[in-house]
Amino acid sequence: MRALLSAAASLVLAWTGVAAAAELEVAVHGVADDRGRVRVTLYDGPDGFLHERGSLRIRERPAAAGTVTARFEDLAPGRYAVIAYHDANGDGRMNRFLGMVPSEGYGLSNNPQVMGPPEFEQAAFGLPAGGGAVEVRLNY
């Protein structure tokens, strides 16, 4: 009976167009030390990319030397990009030298080598309905 109810619920969700919620786990590698926080921003398109106010969601975790993990739940399958940075001074923003060059450790999904501001497509990845995981390596 339980299997029949589960199958019926799946059919109803499929019929109503409700997609299963996916989960994304982000492992941020190369955190230099335990000062401050690690901020992980999730974007669902190029509009607003590079700006936290344009992000879909933000997760913040205490910094720890090595790897810090953040999780995003209830995501629709699709294309996303992640930017992570080590907010070592805890001011809630990525500090920049002369307003351009990041002065705190940062990284992007796909770990692209970029010259100048990165584009969404350089960091974009597909998230299937079953969820997934990405790894980001910080550059200092």
N, C-alpha and C positions, 0 to 999 in steps of 0.2 A: 504494500500500500504506500509506504514511504517513497519508493522509487517512482510510483505512478504520480504522486503529488509533485515530486521534484521535476519530473518530465513535464507535467502540466504547467508548472510555474515557469520553466524554461521556454515553453511554447508561448505563453502569455507575454513574457518579456520580449521575445523575438517578434511577436506579432505587433506589439505596441511600439517597437522601434527603440526600446531602451537597451543600450549597449552595456555589456558587463563592464564594471569598473576595473581598471588596471592599476597596478601598483608599480612604482619605480623606485629602485634603490640606487643611491648615488654614493660611491666610495671615493672620498677625496684623499689622495695619497700625497705624501711629501710635506705634510704640515711640519713646519720647522720646530715649533715648541708649543708649550701649553698656555701662552699668553693670549688673552682675548677670546674671540669667537671665530668659528668658521661659518660663513654665510653661503648658502646654496640657493641660487635663483633659477627658476624654471620658466621657460618661455615657450609659447605655442605658435609663434610666427615671427616674422621679421619686424612687424610694427612694435616699436618700443624696445627692441632688442638692445642690450647694453645699458639700459636704464632700469633700475629696480622698480620704479613706478610703472613701467611697462611690462613687468613680469606677471606671469599667471599666479605663481606662488613663491614664497620664500621660506626656507627653513634655516634655523640658526642653531648651532650646537657648540658646546664648550670646546675650545681648541685642545688638542692633545697631540704631542709629537708623534708623527707617523701617519696613521689613517683615521679619518673621521667619517662616519656614515650618516646620511640623511635619507629619509623615506618620504615619498609623496604617494598619497592614497587617492582612490576614487578619480582616476584620470580616464578620459576617453581614449581609445586607441587613436594614434595619429603621430604627427611629427612634432618633436620637441627639441629644445636645446637647453643646455645647462651652463651656467657660469658660477664658479665657486671662488671664494677668496678668503684669505686669512685676515680677519679684522683684528690685527694684533693689539691695536690700541683701544678697541672696543667702542669706537665712535659711531658705528652703524653705517659706515660708508667706505668705499674703496678709495684710499688716499692715493694721490697722484703727484709726481714730481713735475713741477712747472705746469700743472693742470692736465697733462697728457699721459705721461708714462707711469703705470702703476708702481707705487712704492711699497705695496704689500703683496704677498704671494697670491697669485691668481691662476686659474686654469679654466678650460672649456671642455665640454664633451667632445669626443673624437680627438682631443689633444692636438689640434692643428698647430703648425708652426705659422705664425702670422707676423706680418710686417704692417704696422698700423692697426687701426680698429678692425676687429674681426667682423665677419658677416654671419648672419643667422645660418645660412646654408653650410658654412664651414664647420659648424658645431651641431647641425641638425642630425637627428637619428629617428628611426621609426620605433614606436612603442606598440607592440601587438596587444590584443585583447587579454592575453595571459600575463601581461606585465613584463618587466625586464629590469636590467641593471646596467649602469654605465660607470666607468672609472674616469676620474679627472685627476691629472697630475698637476700640482701647483708649481709655478715658476716664480722664483724670487729674483 
